[in-house]
Every structure is written in structure tokens, then in C-alpha cells.
Amino acid sequence: MNSPKVTLDQWRALQAVVDNGGYAQAATKLHRSQSSVSYAVNRLQEQLGLKLLHIEGRKAVLSEAGHVLLQRSRQLLADASAIEQQAQHLQQGWETEIRLATEAAFPTQTLMTALKEFESVNNKTRIRLQEVVLSGAEEVLLKGSADLVITPYIPQGFLGTELIQVNFVAVAHPQHPLHQLKRTLSNHDLNRETHVMVSDSGSKGIDAGWLSDTHRWAVNSLESARKIISNGLGFGWLPKNEIEQQLKNNELKLLPLNEGDKHTALLHLVYADLNRVGPATKQLAEILQRVSTKN
């Protein structure tokens, strides 16, 4: 591979001349002499064998070739800056990746808000996101396969911070047989119909909330459960904040149970190893806590 003929400094000088309208303005912006800026741009054109700029009046104007190469040079300088920032983060102990495991019931919009904010202030650390259900969160903590976990259960030996309370409601499609009874429903009524629920992602296989063993469908995600229930194939308990639109559109309807129509889950934020947590993980945890309190 041939070594580059031109330097980043030369591309930076070209950008400054174009962005600021001339050599004198570019020199002021770069805190350099006008002659050094002019030399850098002229040398760049000589080495490339292309005319990138011409002067119209007192303003430097790009040639057609200049337009093409200037755009490429902007990305080049951005990449070089990103490399330097990444090196600085590594030197300061910032992690290159955070393994985040979230309970499936954690509100999607809250999670997206937190990740967007984290990306805006620290886009040098990757996020490896894993969705878990029930004891699955506890399991990734014990195995050490996540750095930060949102979980309804805190295993022995760990400390957690209360993060958010999720409210579940019993629902079915408006045309489901349970709604056709047109009265308050009992457990006996429910046990005659198909109960749709997200299965435990952990090896413990916790059957939290199961009713009849003979009429139940286990799915791997809340989204799958929502789709099945919305299509009239069963009933179940879903996070209310995730189905507001379906309730409004009459795709789902609250079941009138005589008991147990609602239940709550308190989710906690837990560090896998507080003694070894890095600054990026702490930053993400702080953002998750802040955005969760707003919801």
C-alpha cells in the first residue's frame, strides 16, 4: 500500500479556506500566518496534480474536483479526530463496550431515550444489549455475562437501586370469548381460555403468573405476546405503557377480572461488579436512573 502524499494538516487548511471564505480568514481561524495556510493548500494541489481552488474577487471557490475531494477530506479528519478521542478514553480507563441486560418489561421508550442520550455524550463506547425475562436477569449477573443489569430480582451478594415500577394489566382482543361473557370474570373463566405469557429466559424456568397448565402458550418476548393477544388468540398481562396505542385503537381491551386484573413489577439496576465498574458504565447507569424517574 502506498503511503499518503498529503497530510491531515493540508486538508485542514483547505477546509478552513473554503469554510471561512479566503486565506486571510482561514489563517485567523487556525491561528496561523496567511503564508503558511497558502503554502499548505498550494502544496496539496501540487501533490495531487489537481486544481482545487480558484479565486473569484476576494473569495476562494472550489473547483469540481475540489468539491469531491473536500467531502472525502471532511470524513477523513472526522475519523482521525475520533481515533484520538478513542485513544484518550482508553488512556483514561473508559470501556470500549458495555454489556447491558434489560428485563423485557423495562419500558422501550425509556430505554431508547437513555441510549440516545448516552450516544450523544459518549459514542466511543459500544453497547451490547441483551433482553432477559424473570430469572434470566439474575442468571447473567451470576455468570458475569453482563456489566449492568435491569432486573426484578436481586441475587444474594448483589446490591441494586430501585429504577422503575412497571404496571401490568390483563387484556384480550375486544372480540375474545372472555369479553363476550359481558360480566366480571373469575379464575374459572380464565382457566378455560388460552393464557399467553413470556417464558423465563433463565434456566430456573419460573412460571410466575401461570394459571391453567392445559391452556397456555409460552413465547420468547413481550412483543410476540402482544401480537398474539391482539389477534384474538389468547389473553394475558402486558405492560400498560407498552400497549396504550393498542388500547386506544380498540385492538386490545382490559379484562374485567374480580381480582388480579393488575399487578406491578419493581425493576432494579444492578452492577455486576461495583469494584471494577468503569466510567462509561457509571455514566450509562446514571442516565438510566435519571430518565426512569421521569416516567
C-alpha positions as CSV (number, residue, x, y, z in Angstrom):
1,M,0.0,0.0,0.0
2,N,1.4,3.4,-1.0
3,S,1.9,6.0,1.8
4,P,-0.3,9.1,1.5
5,K,1.3,12.0,-0.3
6,V,-0.6,14.7,1.6
7,T,-1.1,15.4,5.3
8,L,-4.1,15.9,7.5
9,D,-2.8,19.5,8.1
10,Q,-3.1,20.2,4.4
11,W,-6.7,19.0,4.2
12,R,-7.4,21.0,7.3
13,A,-6.0,24.1,5.7
14,L,-8.2,23.6,2.6
15,Q,-11.3,23.2,4.7
16,A,-10.6,26.4,6.6
17,V,-10.1,28.4,3.4
18,V,-13.4,27.1,2.0
19,D,-15.4,27.4,5.2
20,N,-14.1,30.9,6.0
21,G,-14.1,32.3,2.5
22,G,-10.5,33.0,2.0
23,Y,-6.8,32.6,3.1
24,A,-6.8,35.5,5.5
25,Q,-9.9,34.4,7.3
26,A,-8.6,30.8,7.4
27,A,-5.3,32.0,8.9
28,T,-7.2,33.8,11.6
29,K,-9.4,30.7,12.3
30,L,-6.4,28.4,12.5
31,H,-4.2,30.9,14.4
32,R,-1.5,30.7,11.7
33,S,0.1,33.0,9.3
34,Q,-1.6,33.5,5.9
35,S,1.5,32.5,4.1
36,S,1.6,29.1,5.9
37,V,-2.0,28.4,5.0
38,S,-1.4,29.4,1.4
39,Y,1.6,27.2,1.2
40,A,-0.2,24.2,2.6
41,V,-3.1,24.5,0.1
42,N,-0.7,25.1,-2.9
43,R,1.4,22.2,-1.9
44,L,-1.7,20.0,-1.6
45,Q,-2.7,20.9,-5.1
46,E,0.8,20.2,-6.5
47,Q,1.0,16.8,-4.8
48,L,-2.5,15.8,-6.1
49,G,-1.9,17.3,-9.6
50,L,-5.3,18.9,-9.4
51,K,-6.6,22.5,-9.2
52,L,-8.9,22.5,-6.1
53,L,-9.4,26.2,-5.7
54,H,-9.6,29.4,-7.7
55,I,-10.1,33.0,-6.6
56,E,-13.2,34.9,-7.6
57,G,-12.8,38.5,-6.4
58,R,-11.6,38.1,-2.9
59,K,-13.2,34.7,-2.3
60,A,-11.7,31.2,-2.7
61,V,-14.1,29.0,-4.7
62,L,-13.9,25.2,-5.1
63,S,-13.4,23.5,-8.5
64,E,-15.4,20.5,-9.4
65,A,-12.6,18.2,-8.3
66,G,-12.3,20.3,-5.1
67,H,-15.9,19.7,-4.2
68,V,-15.5,15.9,-4.5
69,L,-12.3,15.7,-2.5
70,L,-13.3,18.2,0.2
71,Q,-16.2,16.0,1.2
72,R,-13.9,13.0,1.5
73,S,-11.4,15.0,3.4
74,R,-14.1,16.1,6.0
75,Q,-14.7,12.4,6.8
76,L,-11.0,11.7,6.9
77,L,-10.5,14.4,9.5
78,A,-13.5,13.3,11.5
79,D,-12.2,9.8,11.6
80,A,-8.8,11.0,12.7
81,S,-10.4,13.0,15.5
82,A,-12.5,10.0,16.5
83,I,-9.3,7.8,16.8
84,E,-7.6,10.4,19.0
85,Q,-10.7,10.7,21.2
86,Q,-10.9,6.9,21.5
87,A,-7.3,6.7,22.5
88,Q,-7.9,9.4,25.1
89,H,-10.9,7.4,26.5
90,L,-8.8,4.2,26.7
91,Q,-6.0,6.1,28.4
92,Q,-8.5,7.3,31.0
93,G,-9.9,3.8,31.5
94,W,-13.1,4.2,29.5
95,E,-14.6,0.9,28.4
96,T,-14.8,0.1,24.7
97,E,-18.0,-1.9,25.3
98,I,-20.8,-2.2,27.9
99,R,-22.8,-5.4,28.2
100,L,-26.3,-4.3,29.2
101,A,-29.0,-6.8,30.1
102,T,-32.5,-5.5,30.4
103,E,-35.7,-7.2,31.7
104,A,-38.1,-7.4,28.8
105,A,-40.7,-5.4,30.8
106,F,-38.5,-2.3,31.1
107,P,-40.3,0.4,29.0
108,T,-39.0,0.5,25.5
109,Q,-39.2,4.3,25.1
110,T,-37.4,4.8,28.4
111,L,-34.6,2.6,27.2
112,M,-34.4,4.3,23.8
113,T,-34.2,7.7,25.5
114,A,-31.4,6.6,27.7
115,L,-29.4,5.0,24.9
116,K,-29.8,8.1,22.7
117,E,-28.6,10.4,25.5
118,F,-25.6,8.1,26.2
119,E,-24.8,8.0,22.5
120,S,-24.8,11.8,22.3
121,V,-22.3,12.2,25.1
122,N,-20.2,9.0,24.6
123,N,-20.3,7.5,21.2
124,K,-16.9,5.8,21.6
125,T,-18.3,3.0,23.8
126,R,-20.3,0.2,22.2
127,I,-23.5,-1.1,23.8
128,R,-24.1,-4.9,23.7
129,L,-27.8,-5.2,24.5
130,Q,-29.5,-8.4,25.8
131,E,-33.1,-8.8,26.7
132,V,-33.9,-11.2,29.6
133,V,-37.0,-12.3,31.4
134,L,-37.6,-13.1,35.1
135,S,-34.7,-15.2,36.4
136,G,-32.7,-14.6,33.2
137,A,-31.6,-11.3,34.6
138,E,-30.4,-12.9,37.8
139,E,-28.6,-15.6,35.8
140,V,-26.5,-13.1,33.7
141,L,-25.4,-11.4,36.9
142,L,-24.3,-14.7,38.5
143,K,-22.5,-15.8,35.3
144,G,-20.8,-12.4,34.9
145,S,-22.0,-12.1,31.3
146,A,-23.3,-8.5,31.7
147,D,-21.8,-5.4,33.2
148,L,-25.1,-3.7,34.1
149,V,-28.5,-5.4,34.6
150,I,-32.1,-4.2,34.9
151,T,-33.8,-7.0,36.9
152,P,-36.9,-7.7,39.1
153,Y,-34.7,-10.0,41.3
154,I,-31.5,-9.1,43.1
155,P,-29.4,-12.2,43.8
156,Q,-27.8,-12.7,47.1
157,G,-24.5,-10.9,47.2
158,F,-25.5,-8.0,45.0
159,L,-26.9,-4.5,45.7
160,G,-29.5,-2.8,43.4
161,T,-31.0,0.6,43.0
162,E,-34.8,0.9,42.5
163,L,-35.3,2.0,38.9
164,I,-38.9,1.9,37.9
165,Q,-42.2,0.3,38.6
166,V,-43.9,-1.4,35.7
167,N,-47.7,-1.8,35.7
168,F,-49.2,-4.9,34.0
169,V,-52.9,-5.2,33.0
170,A,-54.9,-8.2,31.9
171,V,-56.1,-7.8,28.3
172,A,-57.6,-9.6,25.4
173,H,-58.9,-8.7,21.9
174,P,-62.4,-7.0,22.2
175,Q,-63.9,-9.9,20.3
176,H,-62.3,-12.6,22.5
177,P,-64.7,-15.0,24.2
178,L,-63.9,-13.6,27.6
179,H,-65.3,-10.2,26.6
180,Q,-68.4,-11.9,25.2
181,L,-69.4,-13.0,28.7
182,K,-70.1,-9.4,29.5
183,R,-69.6,-9.8,33.2
184,T,-66.9,-9.8,35.9
185,L,-64.5,-12.7,35.2
186,S,-63.2,-15.3,37.7
187,N,-60.2,-17.6,37.6
188,H,-62.5,-20.3,36.5
189,D,-63.4,-18.3,33.4
190,L,-59.7,-17.6,32.6
191,N,-58.7,-21.3,33.0
192,R,-61.0,-22.2,30.1
193,E,-59.1,-19.9,27.7
194,T,-55.5,-19.8,26.4
195,H,-53.2,-17.8,28.5
196,V,-50.3,-16.2,26.6
197,M,-47.2,-15.3,28.6
198,V,-43.5,-14.7,28.1
199,S,-41.4,-17.6,29.3
200,D,-38.5,-17.3,31.7
201,S,-35.2,-16.8,29.8
202,G,-33.2,-18.3,32.7
203,S,-32.6,-21.9,33.4
204,K,-34.8,-21.8,36.5
205,G,-37.9,-21.7,34.4
206,I,-40.0,-19.5,36.8
207,D,-43.7,-19.9,36.0
208,A,-44.7,-16.5,37.5
209,G,-48.4,-15.8,36.9
210,W,-49.4,-19.0,35.2
211,L,-52.9,-20.2,35.5
212,S,-54.1,-23.4,33.9
213,D,-51.3,-25.8,32.7
214,T,-53.5,-27.1,29.9
215,H,-54.3,-23.7,28.2
216,R,-51.1,-21.7,28.0
217,W,-48.8,-20.5,25.2
218,A,-45.2,-19.6,26.0
219,V,-43.5,-17.1,23.8
220,N,-40.0,-15.6,23.9
221,S,-40.8,-11.8,24.0
222,L,-43.4,-9.4,25.1
223,E,-43.8,-8.2,21.5
224,S,-44.7,-11.7,20.4
225,A,-47.2,-11.9,23.3
226,R,-48.8,-8.6,22.3
227,K,-49.2,-9.7,18.7
228,I,-50.8,-13.0,19.6
229,I,-53.2,-11.4,22.1
230,S,-54.0,-8.6,19.7
231,N,-55.0,-11.2,17.1
232,G,-57.5,-12.8,19.5
233,L,-55.6,-16.0,20.1
234,G,-55.5,-15.7,23.9
235,F,-55.3,-13.3,26.9
236,G,-52.5,-12.2,29.1
237,W,-50.9,-9.5,31.3
238,L,-48.9,-6.9,29.4
239,P,-47.1,-3.7,30.5
240,K,-49.7,-0.9,30.2
241,N,-47.3,1.7,29.0
242,E,-46.4,-0.6,26.0
243,I,-50.0,-1.1,24.8
244,E,-51.5,2.3,25.2
245,Q,-51.9,2.7,21.4
246,Q,-53.5,-0.8,21.0
247,L,-56.0,0.1,23.8
248,K,-56.8,3.4,22.1
249,N,-57.2,1.7,18.7
250,N,-59.5,-1.0,20.2
251,E,-57.1,-3.7,19.3
252,L,-56.9,-4.7,23.0
253,K,-59.4,-4.3,25.8
254,L,-58.9,-4.5,29.6
255,L,-60.4,-7.7,31.1
256,P,-62.9,-7.1,34.0
257,L,-61.4,-9.5,36.5
258,N,-62.8,-9.9,40.0
259,E,-59.2,-10.0,41.2
260,G,-55.7,-9.8,39.8
261,D,-56.6,-7.6,36.9
262,K,-53.4,-5.6,37.6
263,H,-50.0,-6.3,39.1
264,T,-46.8,-4.4,39.3
265,A,-43.1,-5.3,39.0
266,L,-40.4,-3.2,40.6
267,L,-37.2,-3.2,38.5
268,H,-33.8,-2.6,39.9
269,L,-30.5,-1.5,38.3
270,V,-27.6,-3.7,39.4
271,Y,-23.8,-3.6,38.7
272,A,-22.3,-7.0,38.0
273,D,-19.1,-5.9,39.9
274,L,-19.2,-2.5,41.5
275,N,-15.5,-2.7,42.4
276,R,-14.5,-3.0,38.7
277,V,-17.1,-0.8,37.0
278,G,-15.7,1.7,34.6
279,P,-16.6,5.4,34.0
280,A,-18.7,4.7,30.9
281,T,-20.8,2.1,32.7
282,K,-21.3,4.5,35.6
283,Q,-22.4,7.2,33.1
284,L,-24.9,4.9,31.4
285,A,-26.3,3.8,34.8
286,E,-26.8,7.5,35.9
287,I,-28.6,8.2,32.6
288,L,-30.9,5.2,33.1
289,Q,-31.7,6.3,36.6
290,R,-32.5,9.8,35.5
291,V,-34.7,9.0,32.6
292,S,-36.5,6.4,34.5
293,T,-37.5,8.8,37.2
294,K,-39.2,11.0,34.5
295,N,-41.5,8.1,33.5
